[in-house]
Amino acid sequence: MKITETAKMLHTTPRTIRFYEEKGLITPEKGENDYRYFQEEDLWKLQTILALREVGMSTAQIKASLEGDNIQSYLDLQRSALYGEWIQIKDMITTLDQMIGESPGHEDLLNLSQQLKEVKKMRKSWKDRWNFDEQAEEYDQTIKTTGYRFNVHEHYHVALSKVKDWVEPKPEELGVDIGTGTGNLAALFMDDGTTMIGVDQSEEMLKVCLKKYPELETRPGHFLSLPIMDHSTDFVVSSYALHHLPDAEKELALAEMDRILNDDGRIAIADLMFENEKEKQRILAQFEQEGNGEAVDAIHDEFYADLSKLVNWLEKEGYNVKTHQFNRILHLLYAEK
Ligand SMILES: C[S@@+](CC[C@H](N)C(=O)[O-])C[C@H]1O[C@@H](n2cnc3c(N)ncnc32)[C@H](O)[C@@H]1O
């Protein structure tokens, strides 16, 4: 088929097709007088390219996804990127509404814009200092519940089971596991037929997770920019992940969970936390006294939550909250609307 017929059939223009050829996305056969001839395979490829352009992928991304023959993972990434932009636009509209509605003075405008700037920065600035991609293959073997001087995984399995007990999932429900890692928590919920989406910022963790649980839907994404629609989820769970976010970002993470939850949604987080700042100092002093420098260093290296702050935020937003302590550093926070 020649270029004009091809363009007509695909509702595009010969110029667009030539552009994709120049970018190396397609290589149609050339005949006499340099006429291009498009075979069936070229038509499929062109159709794919046009579809991917329509959802906003760049030509470079399309080229990489066609060459790697891995369109699905590029679509996943594109979805997460679009969610990120959409969430940012919503933040901007909310600020604009406040600017318009409250007829603020110059100083208020400045404050509102500063707040918006802070939120934008927070949503984008998180970096994986722990290199979870590199930990992915070995992660499950590193979960040892005994035998370490400072054992963050003591009560790991008990805690994950209790998350499920408190959430009481129903088979027709949809749940999201944030920082799903290799999917251990999500899998407990799927055992009873509940549909789960596992979100994680680490591509390699999600690969291992999918190998273990091919039936789990995984999405690349971030606590502060979840690739999930508003009010579309029955519950949100998370284990051993929130403590990778600095304190200032944790409330924004709770707000993201709240955004995706239905009106009677539940949140359950099992994580490394202290009841409050005073308890943190007391327990740190205990570890010091015990000569457990490993514990002190580990606590300083991560961002164990102040549970009282999370509880305050959730109660302020109208949640009923209950908590459970497994050991000195591991707590479960449960909240329902
Ligand atoms: C210690 S692993 C826990 C995995 C799993 N939830 C479990 O309980 O075994 C922490 C996981 O959280 C993910 N994670 C850390 N910070 C994150 C963030 N800001 N957004 C999304 N995932 C994050 C990491 O990539 C990693 O897979």
The ligand as a Gaussian input file, in Angstrom:
#p B3LYP/6-31G(d) Opt

LIG

0 1
 C       11.147000      -2.814000      52.876000
 S       10.237000      -2.983000      51.398000
 C        8.660000      -3.605000      51.979000
 C        7.963000      -4.418000      50.926000
 C        6.649000      -5.071000      51.367000
 N        5.619000      -4.106000      51.600000
 C        6.835000      -5.940000      52.585000
 O        6.205000      -5.693000      53.615000
 O        7.619000      -6.890000      52.490000
 C        9.834000      -1.309000      51.025000
 C        9.176000      -1.156000      49.670000
 O        8.586000       0.127000      49.615000
 C        8.896000       0.725000      48.385000
 N        8.902000       2.173000      48.579000
 C        9.719000       2.875000      49.377000
 N        9.425000       4.166000      49.298000
 C        8.415000       4.274000      48.417000
 C        7.692000       5.373000      47.884000
 N        7.983000       6.608000      48.274000
 N        6.712000       5.134000      46.991000
 C        6.438000       3.852000      46.590000
 N        7.103000       2.792000      47.040000
 C        8.068000       2.997000      47.953000
 C       10.260000       0.183000      48.012000
 O       10.530000       0.294000      46.641000
 C       10.148000      -1.242000      48.506000
 O        9.666000      -2.096000      47.526000

